[in-house]
Amino acid sequence: MSVASVVQFPEVLKKDLEHCTGTFRAGGTDLTERRRRGLHHGPVVDLSRTPELREIERTRSGGLRIGALVTIAQLATDPRIVAAYPGLAEAAAGLATPQVRARATVGGNLLQEVRCWYFRSPEFTCAKKGGSGCPARTGDHLYHAIFDLGPCIAPHPSTLAAAFLAFGAQVKVWGDDTLRSMRAVVGSGKTASQTHTLAAGELLESIELPKPVVGERSAYVRTIARSRAEWPLAEVVVRLEQDDEGKVVRSQVTAGAVASVPIPLKAVMKALAGKGPDDFAEAAASAAAGSRPLDMNGYKKDLLVGTVLEALERAAAGTPAERVR
Ligand SMILES: Cc1cc2nc3c(=O)[nH]c(=O)nc-3n(C[C@H](O)[C@H](O)[C@H](O)COP(=O)(O)OP(=O)(O)OC[C@H]3O[C@@H](n4cnc5c(N)ncnc54)[C@H](O)[C@@H]3O)c2cc1C
């Protein structure tokens, strides 16, 4: 990338965003790699000098607003996130490597592209790159989706998308008057070309977390093929509200890495209602209901069930959420 192709952002932000024709670069850990492989061309709009988007602040409704350029390391260690949304802090702390977490941003994480080896290789074409079909379906799909939602079976790449969905977060796009739901931004997975639904030139400004549910417990668990520096094979965020006897009053169970979007595990949530920790294994057993693995990735069904069970147990043993201070 030549220096001339990089527009420094503050100037653009203050004057005329709509004249920006480049692609935004935040931490660059995904975009730069795609450019190096020849998958992305054209000018880049560098966001790195935009302090306005690096803050985490309390909202009037008692939640938190997270600027798009907050780093993943910042998200993982912010005491307000750790105390009020522990499962989100764990998800941020568990992804990638310390080096990536120090550089990569929340916005870039949500909007990064899939890690499918066919998509990332310039040797292959696919529906996601403007061609047709999904070579992973008949090729090597060892790590791909077991819930088949559409043409592309690459798992959604963003751990934070799964966590933000579980916590009911909303998204502020620069210039919009209203917030968009995280589900609307992540998309349905039914259109192969979409890993997210932001249009070219739309700047993700911040993510808003609603007021935390004081007393609920939450956890994040991932299953990976090696001990670190790897995308998960299955990842799960659990939020639990329990009564004095430990019976589940309300739950939220969201899975990543098993479909082209992060998905709520409705069968598990239904099975948990009114049940206590002794019933967690039975509830977790329904985690893969409705999945349709291909030849090589049926093993993910058991992994998902085990990951859900561990996340339920960890959540129940976790620290109750506090209000945002
Ligand atoms: C070894 C390794 C393991 C990893 N494991 C995981 C994992 O387990 N889970 C996980 O989620 N990720 C994982 N990652 C990926 C990593 O988290 C992403 O590369 C990173 O989060 C991207 O953030 P960034 O700020 O560098 O984005 P960039 O590369 O700067 O941008 C990514 C995309 O988002 C767009 N973009 C960025 N910010 C904005 C904005 N504010 N508005 C509009 N568009 C924007 C860019 O145009 C680009 O298309 C891993 C990476 C590595 C190298």
The ligand as an SDF file (V2000), in Angstrom:
LIG
                    3D

 53 58  0  0  0  0  0  0  0  0999 V2000
   -3.7210  -15.8570   14.9320 C   0  0  0  0  0  0  0  0  0  0  0  0
   -5.0190  -15.1200   14.9070 C   0  0  0  0  0  0  0  0  0  0  0  0
   -6.1000  -15.6400   15.6100 C   0  0  0  0  0  0  0  0  0  0  0  0
   -7.3290  -14.9670   15.6040 C   0  0  0  0  0  0  0  0  0  0  0  0
   -8.3780  -15.4860   16.3130 N   0  0  0  0  0  0  0  0  0  0  0  0
   -9.5620  -14.8150   16.3320 C   0  0  0  0  0  0  0  0  0  0  0  0
  -10.6650  -15.3040   17.1090 C   0  0  0  0  0  0  0  0  0  0  0  0
  -10.5970  -16.3220   17.7770 O   0  0  0  0  0  0  0  0  0  0  0  0
  -11.8240  -14.5800   17.0860 N   0  0  0  0  0  0  0  0  0  0  0  0
  -11.9350  -13.4240   16.3640 C   0  0  0  0  0  0  0  0  0  0  0  0
  -12.9890  -12.8040   16.4150 O   0  0  0  0  0  0  0  0  0  0  0  0
  -10.9270  -12.9640   15.6180 N   0  0  0  0  0  0  0  0  0  0  0  0
   -9.7430  -13.6270   15.5930 C   0  0  0  0  0  0  0  0  0  0  0  0
   -8.7040  -13.1310   14.8620 N   0  0  0  0  0  0  0  0  0  0  0  0
   -8.9440  -11.9890   13.9440 C   0  0  0  0  0  0  0  0  0  0  0  0
   -8.7160  -10.6560   14.5730 C   0  0  0  0  0  0  0  0  0  0  0  0
   -9.4700  -10.5400   15.7510 O   0  0  0  0  0  0  0  0  0  0  0  0
   -9.1470   -9.6150   13.5350 C   0  0  0  0  0  0  0  0  0  0  0  0
   -8.1690   -9.6130   12.5100 O   0  0  0  0  0  0  0  0  0  0  0  0
   -9.2590   -8.2270   14.1340 C   0  0  0  0  0  0  0  0  0  0  0  0
  -10.2220   -8.1980   15.1610 O   0  0  0  0  0  0  0  0  0  0  0  0
   -9.6330   -7.1970   13.0730 C   0  0  0  0  0  0  0  0  0  0  0  0
   -9.6220   -5.9150   13.6840 O   0  0  0  0  0  0  0  0  0  0  0  0
   -8.7910   -4.7200   13.0230 P   0  0  0  0  0  0  0  0  0  0  0  0
   -9.0580   -3.5160   13.8410 O   0  0  0  0  0  0  0  0  0  0  0  0
   -7.3780   -5.1050   12.8310 O   0  0  0  0  0  0  0  0  0  0  0  0
   -9.5710   -4.6440   11.6400 O   0  0  0  0  0  0  0  0  0  0  0  0
   -9.0650   -4.1400   10.1970 P   0  0  0  0  0  0  0  0  0  0  0  0
   -8.2040   -5.1640    9.5790 O   0  0  0  0  0  0  0  0  0  0  0  0
   -8.5520   -2.7590   10.2740 O   0  0  0  0  0  0  0  0  0  0  0  0
  -10.4820   -4.0960    9.4500 O   0  0  0  0  0  0  0  0  0  0  0  0
  -11.2480   -5.2710    9.2370 C   0  0  0  0  0  0  0  0  0  0  0  0
  -12.4360   -4.8990    8.3380 C   0  0  0  0  0  0  0  0  0  0  0  0
  -13.3400   -4.0440    9.0380 O   0  0  0  0  0  0  0  0  0  0  0  0
  -13.5110   -2.8120    8.3570 C   0  0  0  0  0  0  0  0  0  0  0  0
  -13.5660   -1.7860    9.4120 N   0  0  0  0  0  0  0  0  0  0  0  0
  -12.7470   -1.6750   10.4850 C   0  0  0  0  0  0  0  0  0  0  0  0
  -13.1760   -0.7070   11.3080 N   0  0  0  0  0  0  0  0  0  0  0  0
  -14.2760   -0.1650   10.7270 C   0  0  0  0  0  0  0  0  0  0  0  0
  -15.1870    0.8650   11.1010 C   0  0  0  0  0  0  0  0  0  0  0  0
  -15.0580    1.5400   12.2590 N   0  0  0  0  0  0  0  0  0  0  0  0
  -16.2360    1.1460   10.2750 N   0  0  0  0  0  0  0  0  0  0  0  0
  -16.3980    0.4560    9.1060 C   0  0  0  0  0  0  0  0  0  0  0  0
  -15.5600   -0.5200    8.7070 N   0  0  0  0  0  0  0  0  0  0  0  0
  -14.5230   -0.8410    9.5030 C   0  0  0  0  0  0  0  0  0  0  0  0
  -12.3210   -2.6770    7.4460 C   0  0  0  0  0  0  0  0  0  0  0  0
  -12.6290   -1.9060    6.2980 O   0  0  0  0  0  0  0  0  0  0  0  0
  -12.0290   -4.1230    7.1000 C   0  0  0  0  0  0  0  0  0  0  0  0
  -12.8330   -4.5460    6.0260 O   0  0  0  0  0  0  0  0  0  0  0  0
   -7.4650  -13.7580   14.8640 C   0  0  0  0  0  0  0  0  0  0  0  0
   -6.3650  -13.2380   14.1710 C   0  0  0  0  0  0  0  0  0  0  0  0
   -5.1590  -13.9090   14.1840 C   0  0  0  0  0  0  0  0  0  0  0  0
   -4.0040  -13.3180   13.4190 C   0  0  0  0  0  0  0  0  0  0  0  0
  1  2  1  0
  2  3  1  0
  2 52  2  0
  3  4  2  0
  4  5  1  0
  4 50  1  0
  5  6  2  0
  6  7  1  0
  6 13  1  0
  7  8  2  0
  7  9  1  0
  9 10  1  0
 10 11  2  0
 10 12  1  0
 12 13  2  0
 13 14  1  0
 14 15  1  0
 14 50  1  0
 15 16  1  0
 16 17  1  0
 16 18  1  0
 18 19  1  0
 18 20  1  0
 20 21  1  0
 20 22  1  0
 22 23  1  0
 23 24  1  0
 24 25  2  0
 24 26  1  0
 24 27  1  0
 27 28  1  0
 28 29  2  0
 28 30  1  0
 28 31  1  0
 31 32  1  0
 32 33  1  0
 33 34  1  0
 33 48  1  0
 34 35  1  0
 35 36  1  0
 35 46  1  0
 36 37  1  0
 36 45  1  0
 37 38  2  0
 38 39  1  0
 39 40  1  0
 39 45  2  0
 40 41  1  0
 40 42  2  0
 42 43  1  0
 43 44  2  0
 44 45  1  0
 46 47  1  0
 46 48  1  0
 48 49  1  0
 50 51  2  0
 51 52  1  0
 52 53  1  0
M  END
$$$$
